Amino acid sequence: MNSSYTIAGTVMQGKRRGKELGYPTANIPLTEDILSGIYISITQIDSKEYQSITFIGAAETFNKKDRKAETHIFN
């Protein structure tokens, strides 16, 4: 099992639910099959890296079926 993934893409606007809860996320559509879950992550913007946490899956709490990556960047 691969314990390391790279996800690249353009951030798309979501429903802003995370922002309303105090945890804004950068949402990226998935192009590969990654196991659903919560991952400790590093987000790179331009050439700078940021500690982050990433949710992979569908927002079932909100009756969503589409899978995506939602990343919250710390600080």
Beta strands, then each sheet from edge to edge (+ up, - down):
strand 1: 26-29
strand 2: 37-45
strand 3: 48-57
strand 4: 68-73
sheet 1: 1+ 4- 3+ 2-
end
